[in-house]
Amino acid sequence: MKINQKNYDYLIVGAGLFGAIFAYEAALRNKRSLVIEKRPQIGGNLATHQEHGINVHDYGAHIFHTNSLEIWQYINQFSEFNNYINQVIANYQGQLYNLPFNMNTFYQMWGVKTPAEAQAKIAQQKKAAGLTGSPKNLEEQAISLIGTDIYQKLIKGYTQKQWGKDPKELPSFIIRRLPTRFTFDNNYFDHRYQGIPVSGYTTIFEKLLASELIDVQLNTDFFADKSTYLAEFPKTIYTGMIDAFFDFEYGPLEYRSLRFETVAEPTANFQGNAVINYTDSKTPYTRSMEWRHFDGQGEDNITLITKEFPQDWDETKEAYYPINDEKNNQLFKQYRAKAKQLPQVIFGGRLGNYKYYDMDQVISAALHVVQKEFN
């Protein structure tokens, strides 16, 4: 039976941020899209649901942050955002520290009270570690930025759990995602615009996909009819794993996966903070989220706590983020070259572009593709 019975202009594989934005923008231009999604809900890893009056992020905490006024105004079309500022606590064997690395952290770790004292301590530890020249890996980058003590307590164990690799095997740029500042500022991000949608992220996707020119099919596997889809649709927007699209011809790229455990606690305030990172190597999870602290919503007598457990990826699990080390990046280049030979297929999103995108970067990339496609 023919799949493209409505003469769709686009097949969009994946109802996450990249695919939903493209479908929305295409509909504004009177183009018809079929969005297929293998999961039972829209929203990709941003999917949310409400439980006990609390907005729960189904796939880990997502805080929107950007320096781009254009991107901020774009996403605010679809939801009101609150003024949530992410202020993370690190728990190392029962000791508590502020993240990201700032003067509060340095005072808690060393008792230093001025930026000069903190910088001198870091320089001393960098010298003692024998580091000269450009950092060659994440461990060297971390020690160069914040010293050996903080690396050992707040980075090493957490990183090993998150990535499943020794920090010496990981590229230095990963740690640079996290700010280091010599002020008493616990704001996790440096970006000007920050917040969380007051009704959850799924409401944004409901608006993005609301057009009569967009049809959505859930629980639908692109690979069950891949050849038919590609033959019947003039163009395909593909947001899944790029190596899977090409049947792992050059070998599989590496990804990390996650699993989540959520429990209800009979109190309005269980851990006192939205996010607590567990930075030792023995605690099996990397962080715990108390959802009501993200927006202050919920019933008086109950709270929901989700623990996040990193794990190796295999085909039975969701791929959450790429491992952008040198080996995988070289392999991705082979797949990217092959993708360029298919002008009827546009690859997008974290998995389609094998990039550790933040949300604003996904929106920017999607709008760039829209501009290229229609202008």
C-alpha positions as a LaTeX table, in Angstrom:
\begin{tabular}{lrrr}
\hline
Residue & $x$ (\AA) & $y$ (\AA) & $z$ (\AA) \\
\hline
Met1 & 0.00 & 0.00 & 0.00 \\
Lys2 & 1.25 & 3.47 & $-0.88$ \\
Ile3 & 2.45 & 5.47 & 2.15 \\
Asn4 & 2.45 & 8.94 & 0.58 \\
Gln5 & $-1.25$ & 9.10 & $-0.17$ \\
Lys6 & $-1.63$ & 12.84 & 0.49 \\
Asn7 & 1.16 & 14.00 & $-1.82$ \\
Tyr8 & 3.32 & 15.15 & 1.07 \\
Asp9 & 6.20 & 17.41 & 0.19 \\
Tyr10 & 8.33 & 16.13 & 3.09 \\
Leu11 & 8.80 & 13.06 & 5.19 \\
Ile12 & 10.21 & 14.05 & 8.59 \\
Val13 & 11.78 & 11.23 & 10.58 \\
Gly14 & 11.65 & 12.16 & 14.25 \\
Ala15 & 9.28 & 14.46 & 16.18 \\
Gly16 & 12.04 & 16.13 & 18.16 \\
Leu17 & 13.08 & 19.79 & 18.02 \\
Phe18 & 14.78 & 19.81 & 14.62 \\
Gly19 & 12.03 & 17.87 & 12.85 \\
Ala20 & 9.15 & 19.75 & 14.50 \\
Ile21 & 10.62 & 23.17 & 13.65 \\
Phe22 & 11.16 & 22.15 & 10.04 \\
Ala23 & 7.56 & 20.85 & 9.79 \\
Tyr24 & 6.23 & 24.10 & 11.31 \\
Glu25 & 8.27 & 26.32 & 8.99 \\
Ala26 & 7.35 & 24.21 & 5.94 \\
Ala27 & 3.65 & 24.52 & 6.82 \\
Leu28 & 4.03 & 28.33 & 6.96 \\
Arg29 & 5.12 & 28.02 & 3.33 \\
Asn30 & 2.14 & 25.81 & 2.43 \\
Lys31 & 4.20 & 22.64 & 2.30 \\
Arg32 & 2.69 & 19.41 & 3.60 \\
Ser33 & 4.70 & 17.10 & 5.88 \\
Leu34 & 4.31 & 13.64 & 7.35 \\
Val35 & 6.17 & 13.33 & 10.65 \\
Ile36 & 6.90 & 9.79 & 11.80 \\
Glu37 & 8.17 & 9.04 & 15.29 \\
Lys38 & 9.20 & 5.66 & 16.70 \\
Arg39 & 8.34 & 6.66 & 20.27 \\
Pro40 & 4.74 & 6.84 & 21.54 \\
Gln41 & 4.93 & 10.63 & 22.04 \\
Ile42 & 6.15 & 13.77 & 20.33 \\
Gly43 & 8.98 & 15.94 & 21.65 \\
Gly44 & 12.01 & 13.68 & 21.34 \\
Asn45 & 14.23 & 13.94 & 24.41 \\
Leu46 & 12.39 & 17.12 & 25.43 \\
Ala47 & 9.12 & 15.30 & 26.09 \\
Thr48 & 7.43 & 16.20 & 29.38 \\
His49 & 4.35 & 15.07 & 31.26 \\
Gln50 & 2.52 & 16.26 & 34.36 \\
Glu51 & 2.19 & 14.11 & 37.47 \\
His52 & 0.83 & 15.29 & 40.84 \\
Gly53 & 0.72 & 18.77 & 39.29 \\
Ile54 & 4.48 & 18.60 & 38.64 \\
Asn55 & 6.04 & 18.99 & 35.18 \\
Val56 & 8.38 & 16.02 & 34.75 \\
His57 & 11.05 & 15.94 & 32.04 \\
Asp58 & 10.89 & 12.38 & 30.71 \\
Tyr59 & 14.49 & 12.23 & 29.51 \\
Gly60 & 16.50 & 14.29 & 31.96 \\
Ala61 & 16.57 & 17.97 & 32.91 \\
His62 & 16.43 & 20.46 & 30.04 \\
Ile63 & 17.00 & 24.15 & 30.77 \\
Phe64 & 16.70 & 26.45 & 27.79 \\
His65 & 19.58 & 28.93 & 27.55 \\
Thr66 & 20.91 & 31.11 & 24.77 \\
Asn67 & 22.64 & 34.40 & 24.04 \\
Ser68 & 20.66 & 34.86 & 20.84 \\
Leu69 & 17.70 & 37.24 & 21.12 \\
Glu70 & 16.44 & 35.88 & 17.80 \\
Ile71 & 16.37 & 32.27 & 19.09 \\
Trp72 & 14.87 & 33.35 & 22.43 \\
Gln73 & 12.05 & 35.25 & 20.71 \\
Tyr74 & 11.47 & 32.34 & 18.35 \\
Ile75 & 10.93 & 29.73 & 21.08 \\
Asn76 & 8.83 & 32.16 & 23.13 \\
Gln77 & 6.25 & 32.12 & 20.33 \\
Phe78 & 5.18 & 28.71 & 21.56 \\
Ser79 & 5.29 & 29.02 & 25.35 \\
Glu80 & 5.77 & 31.42 & 28.20 \\
Phe81 & 9.08 & 30.73 & 29.95 \\
Asn82 & 9.81 & 31.23 & 33.62 \\
Asn83 & 12.98 & 32.83 & 34.97 \\
Tyr84 & 14.57 & 29.61 & 36.24 \\
Ile85 & 18.34 & 29.86 & 36.76 \\
Asn86 & 20.17 & 26.54 & 37.09 \\
Gln87 & 22.26 & 26.47 & 40.27 \\
Val88 & 23.67 & 22.98 & 40.68 \\
Ile89 & 24.99 & 21.40 & 43.88 \\
Ala90 & 27.77 & 18.80 & 43.69 \\
Asn91 & 27.76 & 16.01 & 46.27 \\
Tyr92 & 31.13 & 14.32 & 46.70 \\
Gln93 & 30.94 & 11.62 & 49.36 \\
Gly94 & 28.58 & 13.78 & 51.43 \\
Gln95 & 30.52 & 17.02 & 50.95 \\
Leu96 & 28.59 & 19.75 & 49.10 \\
Tyr97 & 30.01 & 22.21 & 46.59 \\
Asn98 & 28.55 & 24.82 & 44.24 \\
Leu99 & 28.69 & 24.35 & 40.48 \\
Pro100 & 29.77 & 25.58 & 38.04 \\
Phe101 & 33.28 & 26.32 & 39.29 \\
Asn102 & 33.25 & 29.75 & 40.89 \\
Met103 & 34.48 & 31.55 & 43.98 \\
Asn104 & 31.99 & 29.69 & 46.16 \\
Thr105 & 33.48 & 26.40 & 44.95 \\
Phe106 & 37.04 & 27.60 & 45.51 \\
Tyr107 & 36.19 & 28.81 & 49.02 \\
Gln108 & 34.48 & 25.50 & 49.87 \\
Met109 & 37.46 & 23.54 & 48.53 \\
Trp110 & 40.41 & 25.61 & 49.74 \\
Gly111 & 39.13 & 28.40 & 52.00 \\
Val112 & 40.39 & 31.07 & 49.57 \\
Lys113 & 38.44 & 34.33 & 49.57 \\
Thr114 & 39.78 & 36.35 & 46.64 \\
Pro115 & 40.16 & 35.68 & 42.90 \\
Ala116 & 43.92 & 36.16 & 43.21 \\
Glu117 & 44.14 & 33.48 & 45.89 \\
Ala118 & 42.06 & 31.07 & 43.84 \\
Gln119 & 44.08 & 31.67 & 40.67 \\
Ala120 & 47.34 & 31.19 & 42.58 \\
Lys121 & 46.09 & 27.87 & 43.98 \\
Ile122 & 45.10 & 26.65 & 40.50 \\
Ala123 & 48.45 & 27.74 & 39.03 \\
Gln124 & 50.28 & 25.93 & 41.83 \\
Gln125 & 48.38 & 22.68 & 41.19 \\
Lys126 & 48.78 & 22.96 & 37.42 \\
Lys127 & 52.54 & 23.36 & 37.87 \\
Ala128 & 52.69 & 20.42 & 40.30 \\
Ala129 & 50.89 & 18.28 & 37.70 \\
Gly130 & 53.64 & 19.12 & 35.19 \\
Leu131 & 51.25 & 20.59 & 32.62 \\
Thr132 & 52.75 & 22.79 & 29.94 \\
Gly133 & 51.48 & 23.63 & 26.49 \\
Ser134 & 48.01 & 22.94 & 25.14 \\
Pro135 & 45.93 & 20.35 & 27.02 \\
Lys136 & 45.82 & 17.04 & 25.14 \\
Asn137 & 42.73 & 15.59 & 26.81 \\
Leu138 & 39.91 & 16.34 & 29.22 \\
Glu139 & 41.98 & 15.59 & 32.34 \\
Glu140 & 44.73 & 18.02 & 31.38 \\
Gln141 & 42.18 & 20.66 & 30.36 \\
Ala142 & 40.35 & 20.32 & 33.68 \\
Ile143 & 43.47 & 20.57 & 35.82 \\
Ser144 & 44.61 & 23.59 & 33.78 \\
Leu145 & 41.28 & 25.32 & 34.40 \\
Ile146 & 40.51 & 24.50 & 38.03 \\
Gly147 & 43.35 & 22.50 & 39.58 \\
Thr148 & 43.90 & 18.92 & 40.72 \\
Asp149 & 41.72 & 18.94 & 43.86 \\
Ile150 & 38.55 & 20.02 & 42.07 \\
Tyr151 & 39.31 & 17.70 & 39.16 \\
Gln152 & 39.65 & 14.71 & 41.48 \\
Lys153 & 36.53 & 15.45 & 43.52 \\
Leu154 & 34.10 & 17.10 & 41.12 \\
Ile155 & 35.08 & 16.02 & 37.59 \\
Lys156 & 36.91 & 12.71 & 37.33 \\
Gly157 & 34.32 & 10.33 & 38.78 \\
Tyr158 & 31.37 & 12.13 & 37.24 \\
Thr159 & 33.03 & 12.14 & 33.82 \\
Gln160 & 33.88 & 8.45 & 33.99 \\
Lys161 & 30.24 & 7.67 & 34.76 \\
Gln162 & 28.81 & 10.02 & 32.15 \\
Trp163 & 31.00 & 9.01 & 29.24 \\
Gly164 & 32.08 & 5.49 & 30.19 \\
Lys165 & 35.69 & 6.46 & 29.47 \\
Asp166 & 38.74 & 7.61 & 31.38 \\
Pro167 & 38.99 & 11.43 & 31.13 \\
Lys168 & 42.43 & 10.94 & 29.56 \\
Glu169 & 40.65 & 9.32 & 26.59 \\
Leu170 & 38.23 & 12.21 & 26.06 \\
Pro171 & 38.77 & 15.42 & 24.07 \\
Ser172 & 39.54 & 18.57 & 26.03 \\
Phe173 & 36.65 & 20.62 & 24.60 \\
Ile174 & 34.02 & 18.69 & 26.60 \\
Ile175 & 34.96 & 20.32 & 29.90 \\
Arg176 & 34.92 & 23.76 & 28.29 \\
Arg177 & 31.12 & 23.52 & 28.07 \\
Leu178 & 31.11 & 24.26 & 31.81 \\
Pro179 & 31.96 & 27.84 & 32.84 \\
Thr180 & 34.83 & 28.68 & 35.19 \\
Arg181 & 34.51 & 32.09 & 36.78 \\
Phe182 & 36.24 & 34.02 & 39.55 \\
Thr183 & 33.11 & 35.62 & 40.97 \\
Phe184 & 30.60 & 34.38 & 43.55 \\
Asp185 & 28.10 & 33.40 & 40.85 \\
Asn186 & 26.34 & 30.01 & 40.92 \\
Asn187 & 24.53 & 30.44 & 37.60 \\
Tyr188 & 25.33 & 27.24 & 35.70 \\
Phe189 & 25.15 & 28.99 & 32.32 \\
Asp190 & 26.66 & 32.23 & 31.07 \\
His191 & 23.79 & 32.89 & 28.68 \\
Arg192 & 21.65 & 36.02 & 28.79 \\
Tyr193 & 18.30 & 34.28 & 28.26 \\
Gln194 & 17.34 & 31.31 & 30.41 \\
Gly195 & 14.22 & 29.52 & 31.56 \\
Ile196 & 11.85 & 26.58 & 31.35 \\
Pro197 & 8.42 & 26.55 & 29.64 \\
Val198 & 5.78 & 26.99 & 32.32 \\
Ser199 & 3.56 & 24.20 & 30.93 \\
Gly200 & 6.38 & 21.82 & 29.98 \\
Tyr201 & 8.13 & 21.27 & 26.66 \\
Thr202 & 5.50 & 18.97 & 25.13 \\
Thr203 & 3.09 & 21.92 & 24.82 \\
Ile204 & 5.65 & 23.60 & 22.53 \\
Phe205 & 5.66 & 20.58 & 20.24 \\
Glu206 & 1.87 & 20.44 & 20.19 \\
Lys207 & 1.87 & 23.98 & 18.80 \\
Leu208 & 4.71 & 23.35 & 16.36 \\
Leu209 & 2.86 & 20.36 & 14.90 \\
Ala210 & $-0.70$ & 21.74 & 15.04 \\
Ser211 & $-1.05$ & 22.76 & 11.39 \\
Glu212 & $-3.52$ & 20.96 & 9.14 \\
Leu213 & $-0.60$ & 20.56 & 6.74 \\
Ile214 & 1.24 & 18.36 & 9.25 \\
Asp215 & 0.30 & 14.76 & 10.01 \\
Val216 & 2.03 & 12.86 & 12.82 \\
Gln217 & 2.32 & 9.07 & 13.09 \\
Leu218 & 3.66 & 7.76 & 16.41 \\
Asn219 & 5.05 & 4.27 & 17.09 \\
Thr220 & 6.30 & 4.24 & 13.51 \\
Asp221 & 9.71 & 2.84 & 12.57 \\
Phe222 & 11.32 & 4.45 & 9.53 \\
Phe223 & 13.55 & 1.43 & 9.04 \\
Ala224 & 10.60 & $-0.95$ & 8.72 \\
Asp225 & 9.87 & 0.61 & 5.28 \\
Lys226 & 12.99 & 2.68 & 4.59 \\
Ser227 & 13.21 & 2.00 & 0.86 \\
Thr228 & 9.50 & 2.73 & 0.37 \\
Tyr229 & 9.68 & 5.99 & 2.30 \\
Leu230 & 12.69 & 7.19 & 0.33 \\
Ala231 & 11.09 & 6.22 & $-2.99$ \\
Glu232 & 7.71 & 7.83 & $-2.34$ \\
Phe233 & 8.64 & 11.14 & $-0.73$ \\
Pro234 & 10.28 & 13.96 & $-2.72$ \\
Lys235 & 12.44 & 14.91 & 0.29 \\
Thr236 & 13.23 & 13.40 & 3.68 \\
Ile237 & 14.32 & 15.21 & 6.84 \\
Tyr238 & 16.13 & 12.57 & 8.88 \\
Thr239 & 16.98 & 13.22 & 12.54 \\
Gly240 & 17.98 & 9.73 & 13.65 \\
Met241 & 21.43 & 8.16 & 13.89 \\
Ile242 & 23.36 & 8.84 & 10.69 \\
Asp243 & 25.25 & 5.53 & 10.88 \\
Ala244 & 21.98 & 3.60 & 11.21 \\
Phe245 & 20.64 & 5.33 & 8.08 \\
Phe246 & 23.54 & 3.83 & 6.12 \\
Asp247 & 23.17 & 0.40 & 7.78 \\
Phe248 & 26.43 & 0.94 & 9.72 \\
Glu249 & 28.37 & 0.51 & 6.50 \\
Tyr250 & 31.61 & 1.91 & 7.95 \\
Gly251 & 30.98 & 0.58 & 11.43 \\
Pro252 & 28.91 & 2.01 & 14.33 \\
Leu253 & 29.54 & 5.40 & 15.83 \\
Glu254 & 29.68 & 5.52 & 19.63 \\
Tyr255 & 26.90 & 7.01 & 21.70 \\
Arg256 & 26.00 & 7.19 & 25.36 \\
Ser257 & 22.61 & 6.20 & 26.66 \\
Leu258 & 20.72 & 6.93 & 29.86 \\
Arg259 & 18.11 & 5.34 & 32.05 \\
Phe260 & 15.98 & 7.05 & 34.65 \\
Glu261 & 14.41 & 6.04 & 37.94 \\
Thr262 & 11.65 & 8.26 & 39.35 \\
Val263 & 10.20 & 7.96 & 42.85 \\
Ala264 & 7.56 & 9.96 & 44.71 \\
Glu265 & 8.47 & 11.24 & 48.17 \\
Pro266 & 5.79 & 12.29 & 50.71 \\
Thr267 & 7.14 & 15.81 & 51.21 \\
Ala268 & 7.08 & 19.14 & 49.41 \\
Asn269 & 10.87 & 19.48 & 49.51 \\
Phe270 & 13.16 & 16.44 & 49.49 \\
Gln271 & 16.64 & 17.56 & 48.43 \\
Gly272 & 16.38 & 21.35 & 48.56 \\
Asn273 & 17.64 & 21.95 & 45.02 \\
Ala274 & 16.52 & 21.23 & 41.47 \\
Val275 & 19.71 & 19.37 & 40.48 \\
Ile276 & 22.33 & 17.62 & 42.59 \\
Asn277 & 25.31 & 16.04 & 40.84 \\
Tyr278 & 26.92 & 13.01 & 42.47 \\
Thr279 & 30.54 & 13.32 & 41.48 \\
Asp280 & 32.17 & 10.28 & 43.10 \\
Ser281 & 32.71 & 7.17 & 40.98 \\
Lys282 & 30.92 & 4.77 & 43.35 \\
Thr283 & 27.43 & 6.33 & 43.27 \\
Pro284 & 25.91 & 4.70 & 40.18 \\
Tyr285 & 23.91 & 7.72 & 39.02 \\
Thr286 & 25.29 & 11.09 & 37.94 \\
Arg287 & 22.54 & 13.36 & 39.18 \\
Ser288 & 19.14 & 13.60 & 40.81 \\
Met289 & 16.44 & 16.06 & 39.79 \\
Glu290 & 13.62 & 17.33 & 41.99 \\
Trp291 & 11.17 & 18.59 & 39.40 \\
Arg292 & 9.03 & 20.93 & 41.46 \\
His293 & 12.07 & 23.14 & 42.11 \\
Phe294 & 12.26 & 23.94 & 38.38 \\
Asp295 & 8.97 & 25.85 & 38.35 \\
Gly296 & 7.47 & 25.75 & 41.86 \\
Gln297 & 4.43 & 23.78 & 40.72 \\
Gly298 & 2.92 & 20.72 & 42.39 \\
Glu299 & 0.91 & 19.44 & 45.31 \\
Asp300 & 1.88 & 20.39 & 48.86 \\
Asn301 & 2.52 & 16.90 & 50.15 \\
Ile302 & 4.45 & 15.16 & 47.40 \\
Thr303 & 7.57 & 15.61 & 45.30 \\
Leu304 & 9.11 & 13.60 & 42.46 \\
Ile305 & 12.80 & 12.70 & 42.31 \\
Thr306 & 14.44 & 11.32 & 39.17 \\
Lys307 & 17.90 & 9.75 & 39.22 \\
Glu308 & 19.90 & 9.64 & 35.98 \\
Phe309 & 22.06 & 6.60 & 35.23 \\
Pro310 & 24.47 & 6.75 & 32.26 \\
Gln311 & 24.99 & 3.52 & 30.37 \\
Asp312 & 26.60 & 2.09 & 27.27 \\
Trp313 & 24.49 & 2.33 & 24.15 \\
Asp314 & 23.33 & $-0.65$ & 22.12 \\
Glu315 & 20.48 & $-1.10$ & 19.64 \\
Thr316 & 18.00 & $-1.84$ & 22.45 \\
Lys317 & 18.57 & 1.61 & 24.02 \\
Glu318 & 18.08 & 5.23 & 23.04 \\
Ala319 & 21.16 & 7.10 & 21.82 \\
Tyr320 & 21.30 & 10.32 & 23.84 \\
Tyr321 & 24.55 & 11.97 & 22.87 \\
Pro322 & 27.53 & 11.31 & 20.63 \\
Ile323 & 31.06 & 10.63 & 21.83 \\
Asn324 & 32.96 & 13.19 & 19.79 \\
Asp325 & 36.48 & 11.88 & 20.20 \\
Glu326 & 38.94 & 11.76 & 17.29 \\
Lys327 & 38.11 & 8.20 & 16.26 \\
Asn328 & 34.36 & 8.81 & 16.09 \\
Asn329 & 34.71 & 12.19 & 14.40 \\
Gln330 & 36.80 & 10.62 & 11.64 \\
Leu331 & 34.20 & 7.90 & 11.20 \\
Phe332 & 31.43 & 10.49 & 11.09 \\
Lys333 & 33.23 & 12.30 & 8.27 \\
Gln334 & 32.87 & 9.16 & 6.17 \\
Tyr335 & 29.14 & 9.04 & 6.83 \\
Arg336 & 28.81 & 12.77 & 6.23 \\
Ala337 & 30.50 & 12.43 & 2.85 \\
Lys338 & 28.07 & 9.67 & 1.94 \\
Ala339 & 25.14 & 11.79 & 3.11 \\
Lys340 & 26.17 & 14.61 & 0.76 \\
Gln341 & 25.59 & 12.21 & $-2.14$ \\
Leu342 & 21.87 & 12.14 & $-1.25$ \\
Pro343 & 20.50 & 15.63 & $-2.00$ \\
Gln344 & 16.95 & 14.38 & $-1.38$ \\
Val345 & 17.79 & 13.65 & 2.29 \\
Ile346 & 18.58 & 16.35 & 4.88 \\
Phe347 & 20.28 & 15.13 & 8.05 \\
Gly348 & 19.68 & 17.15 & 11.22 \\
Gly349 & 19.69 & 17.18 & 15.01 \\
Arg350 & 22.16 & 15.69 & 17.48 \\
Leu351 & 22.10 & 12.23 & 15.95 \\
Gly352 & 21.81 & 13.21 & 12.31 \\
Asn353 & 24.77 & 15.61 & 12.60 \\
Tyr354 & 26.58 & 13.68 & 15.36 \\
Lys355 & 27.02 & 16.84 & 17.45 \\
Tyr356 & 26.47 & 17.47 & 21.15 \\
Tyr357 & 24.00 & 20.28 & 20.46 \\
Asp358 & 22.24 & 22.41 & 23.07 \\
Met359 & 18.62 & 23.30 & 22.33 \\
Asp360 & 19.35 & 26.75 & 20.96 \\
Gln361 & 21.93 & 25.25 & 18.62 \\
Val362 & 19.36 & 22.76 & 17.29 \\
Ile363 & 16.91 & 25.60 & 16.64 \\
Ser364 & 19.59 & 27.64 & 14.89 \\
Ala365 & 20.61 & 24.66 & 12.74 \\
Ala366 & 16.98 & 23.92 & 11.84 \\
Leu367 & 16.28 & 27.52 & 10.86 \\
His368 & 19.45 & 27.57 & 8.76 \\
Val369 & 18.24 & 24.50 & 6.88 \\
Val370 & 14.81 & 26.11 & 6.45 \\
Gln371 & 16.38 & 29.24 & 5.01 \\
Lys372 & 18.56 & 27.21 & 2.65 \\
Glu373 & 15.63 & 25.03 & 1.56 \\
Phe374 & 13.07 & 27.76 & 0.90 \\
Asn375 & 14.96 & 30.96 & 0.07 \\
\hline
\end{tabular}
